[in-house]
């Protein structure tokens, strides 16, 4: 099931972001919290979308995609400010 595979990848992303969130929190707690909230939003919206009917499910998947873009932007901002090194692609 594609939704379950993506959900697993989202959880793996959260695990991989743990040290990044900690490093960012040492210099910018607000950015670290926003990054963590966005990553959680990806996981939560994927789960909700996988168990929703029709348009509601699609909307949750769109929200998860937007939150994933926010995760990337938060990491990009932390890199731009010299807080963390760039992540592997």
CORVEN-V823718 format. One line per field, one symbol per residue. ss: DSSP state (H for helix, E for strand, C for the rest). A space follows every 10 residues. Layout:
ss=???
This chain:
ss=CHHHHHHHHH HHHHHHHHHH HHHHHHHCHH HHHHHHHHHH HHHHHHHHHH CCCHHHHHHH HHHHHHHHHH HHHHHHHHHH CCCCCCCCC
